[in-house]
Amino acid sequence: MKKKGLYLLLLPGVLFLTLFLVIPIAMTIFSTFYHEGGFTVQGYLTFLTDTYYLKILWTTLQVSLVTTFVCILLGFPVSYYISRLGARKKGILLALAVFPLLTSSVVRSFSWMIILGKKGLLNSSLQWLGLIEKPLEILYTPTAMMIGMIHLFLPLIIITLVGVMENIDSDLLKAAESLGASRFTAFRKVILPLSMPGLIVGSILVFVGSLTAYTTPALLGGKQGVISTFLYQNAVTLNDWHMASVIATIMIVITFVVIGLMNKVATKLNPKG
């Protein structure tokens, strides 16, 4: 009876997700195989054989992967430092880390446009210091998109890693070092494997967020197309909902493939996890 009661508590959430998430996604995927009154895979063939579409896909994957990698490099040491602090200092630093999430992505993107523009703060400062003669072409490039999305998603990986790292007993490091392990070896054998659940979750959040982000690439990327802006163009500008559904399905497939690969990596690095 108790188990039945617990299952009943799950029912509202399951129904909500089924009606507003699972069914719409399933309908979107099925619609890609039905066009003009019959079964077809022409949408996928068009996408996978057109160099323009593939270039957009490659740019999107490149931006998403680099953003995820840089967020891991920046977020891991910061998270470890925060996790070793006392409750008061930890709360203050976590609040500062979360603060960018409280600002609209539009506001953040416009701020980066002011910083990265030809006459922006970065170029003006570099020219004033005599480090460059001509303004750097950063705005409206994949680099600008990466900078904007690193700023956008770095708090997510910090939060997830801190939640895991604060539960790692510091005595484990002392024990490893007392057995002759160097700091790097102790990090590789103790901290990294135990942090893997938070690292995987954070990486997935950053990658999927970068893959599907629209506002930041649209404002900072300019004519540099990514798959989210391309989807919007097909759905709204061109009114080609079939191709838009194909693009959305490809994004879903990429997401599941990346999640599967990350889980395999986590299993190899931490087999007992």
C-alpha positions in Angstrom: 0.0 0.0 0.0 2.8 2.4 0.8 4.5 1.8 -2.5 1.2 2.4 -4.3 0.9 5.7 -2.5 4.3 6.7 -3.6 3.5 5.8 -7.2 0.4 8.0 -7.0 2.5 10.9 -5.9 4.5 10.5 -9.2 1.4 10.4 -11.3 0.8 14.2 -11.7 4.4 14.8 -12.7 4.5 11.9 -15.1 1.2 13.0 -16.8 2.5 16.6 -17.1 5.8 15.5 -18.7 4.0 13.1 -21.0 1.5 15.6 -22.2 3.7 18.6 -22.6 7.1 17.0 -23.3 7.1 13.4 -24.5 4.1 13.7 -26.8 5.2 16.9 -28.5 8.7 15.6 -29.1 7.4 12.3 -30.5 5.0 14.2 -32.8 7.9 16.4 -34.0 10.1 13.3 -34.8 7.3 11.5 -36.5 6.5 14.5 -38.7 10.0 14.4 -40.2 9.1 11.1 -41.9 5.8 12.3 -43.2 5.7 15.0 -45.8 3.3 15.9 -48.7 1.1 12.9 -48.0 3.7 10.1 -47.8 6.7 8.6 -46.0 10.0 10.3 -46.7 13.5 10.8 -45.5 14.3 13.6 -48.0 14.6 16.1 -45.2 17.5 14.2 -43.6 19.2 13.6 -46.9 19.0 17.2 -47.8 20.5 18.2 -44.5 23.3 15.6 -44.5 24.3 16.2 -48.1 24.3 20.0 -48.2 27.6 21.6 -47.4 25.9 24.8 -46.1 23.9 22.8 -43.6 26.9 20.7 -42.5 28.9 23.9 -42.0 26.3 25.2 -39.7 26.2 21.9 -37.8 30.0 21.9 -37.5 30.1 25.5 -36.2 27.5 24.6 -33.6 29.3 21.5 -32.4 32.6 23.4 -32.3 31.2 26.3 -30.3 29.3 23.9 -27.9 32.3 21.6 -27.3 34.8 24.4 -26.8 32.4 26.2 -24.5 32.0 23.0 -22.4 35.7 22.3 -22.3 36.6 25.9 -21.2 33.8 25.8 -18.6 35.3 22.6 -17.2 38.8 24.1 -17.1 37.6 27.3 -15.4 34.9 25.8 -13.2 36.8 22.8 -11.7 39.4 24.7 -9.7 36.9 27.4 -8.7 34.5 24.7 -7.5 37.2 22.9 -5.5 38.3 26.1 -3.8 34.7 27.0 -2.9 33.9 23.5 -1.6 36.9 23.7 0.8 35.6 26.9 2.5 33.4 27.4 5.5 29.7 27.7 5.2 29.6 31.5 5.3 32.3 32.2 2.7 31.0 29.3 0.6 27.5 30.9 0.5 28.9 34.3 -0.5 31.0 32.9 -3.3 28.1 30.7 -4.6 25.8 33.7 -4.6 28.4 35.6 -6.7 28.7 32.6 -9.0 25.0 32.4 -9.5 24.5 36.2 -9.9 25.0 36.2 -13.7 22.1 33.8 -14.0 19.8 36.4 -12.6 20.6 38.8 -15.5 18.8 38.4 -18.8 20.8 36.8 -21.6 19.8 39.7 -23.8 21.4 42.2 -21.3 24.5 40.0 -21.0 24.9 39.7 -24.8 24.5 43.5 -25.4 27.2 44.0 -22.7 29.6 41.7 -24.5 28.8 43.6 -27.8 30.0 46.8 -26.1 33.1 45.1 -24.9 34.0 43.1 -28.0 33.1 45.6 -30.7 35.7 47.3 -33.0 35.4 50.5 -30.8 34.6 48.5 -27.7 36.3 48.4 -24.4 38.7 45.5 -25.2 40.0 47.0 -28.5 40.2 50.5 -27.1 42.2 49.2 -24.1 44.6 47.1 -26.3 45.2 50.0 -28.6 45.8 52.4 -25.8 48.4 50.0 -24.4 50.0 49.8 -27.8 49.5 46.0 -28.1 47.6 46.2 -31.3 47.4 48.6 -34.2 44.1 47.6 -35.7 40.9 46.6 -33.9 40.5 42.8 -33.5 37.7 41.2 -35.3 36.0 39.4 -32.4 32.4 40.4 -32.5 30.1 38.5 -34.9 32.5 35.5 -34.9 32.3 32.0 -33.3 34.8 33.3 -30.7 32.3 35.9 -29.6 29.6 33.3 -29.2 31.9 31.1 -27.1 32.8 34.0 -24.8 29.1 34.9 -24.3 28.1 31.3 -23.6 31.0 30.6 -21.3 29.8 33.6 -19.3 26.2 32.3 -19.5 26.8 28.6 -18.5 29.9 28.7 -16.3 27.7 29.1 -13.1 25.9 25.9 -13.9 29.0 23.7 -13.8 30.3 25.5 -10.7 27.1 24.8 -8.8 27.0 21.1 -9.8 30.6 20.5 -9.0 30.5 22.3 -5.6 27.5 20.1 -4.7 29.6 17.0 -5.3 33.0 18.2 -4.1 31.8 19.4 -0.7 31.0 15.8 0.1 34.5 14.6 -0.6 36.3 13.9 2.7 39.6 15.8 2.9 41.0 12.9 4.9 41.1 10.9 1.7 43.6 13.3 0.2 45.7 13.2 3.3 45.6 9.4 3.2 46.7 9.3 -0.4 49.6 11.7 0.3 50.6 9.7 3.3 50.9 6.6 1.1 53.3 8.4 -1.2 51.0 9.9 -3.8 51.9 13.3 -5.2 49.3 16.1 -5.2 48.7 15.5 -8.9 48.3 11.7 -8.4 46.0 12.3 -5.4 43.9 14.7 -7.6 43.8 12.1 -10.4 43.0 9.1 -8.3 40.8 10.7 -5.6 39.3 14.1 -6.5 38.6 13.5 -10.2 36.8 10.1 -9.9 34.7 11.3 -7.0 33.8 14.5 -8.8 32.8 12.7 -11.9 29.0 12.7 -11.3 28.9 16.5 -10.9 31.3 16.9 -13.8 29.2 14.8 -16.1 25.9 16.5 -15.1 27.5 20.0 -15.4 29.1 19.2 -18.8 25.7 17.9 -20.1 24.0 21.1 -18.9 26.6 23.3 -20.5 26.7 21.4 -23.8 23.0 21.1 -24.3 22.5 24.7 -23.3 25.2 25.8 -25.8 23.7 23.6 -28.5 20.2 25.0 -28.1 21.0 28.6 -27.1 19.4 31.2 -29.4 19.7 34.7 -28.0 23.5 34.8 -27.4 24.5 33.3 -30.8 21.9 35.5 -32.6 23.3 38.7 -31.0 27.0 37.9 -30.8 27.3 35.7 -33.9 25.7 38.0 -36.4 25.7 36.2 -39.8 27.6 33.2 -38.2 24.8 30.7 -38.3 24.3 28.0 -35.7 21.7 25.3 -35.6 19.3 27.1 -33.3 19.2 30.3 -35.4 18.9 28.1 -38.5 15.9 26.3 -37.0 14.3 29.7 -36.2 14.9 30.9 -39.8 13.3 27.8 -41.3 10.3 27.8 -38.9 9.5 31.6 -38.8 11.1 33.2 -41.8 10.8 30.5 -44.4 7.8 28.8 -42.9 9.4 25.4 -43.6 8.2 23.5 -40.6 9.2 20.2 -42.0 12.9 21.2 -42.3 12.6 22.8 -38.9 11.4 19.5 -37.4 14.3 17.7 -39.1 16.7 20.1 -37.5 15.1 19.8 -34.1 15.3 16.0 -34.4 19.0 16.1 -35.3 19.6 18.3 -32.2 17.8 15.7 -30.1 19.9 12.9 -31.5 23.1 14.8 -31.0 22.1 15.5 -27.4 21.5 11.8 -26.6 24.7 10.7 -28.4 26.8 13.2 -26.4 25.1 12.1 -23.1 25.9 8.5 -23.9 29.5 9.2 -24.7 29.9 11.3 -21.5 28.4 8.4 -19.5 30.9 6.0 -21.0 33.8 8.3 -20.2 32.5 8.6 -16.6 32.3 4.8 -16.3 35.8 4.3 -17.5 37.2 7.0 -15.2 35.2 5.8 -12.2 34.1 2.2 -12.7 32.7 1.9 -9.2 30.6 5.1 -9.5 
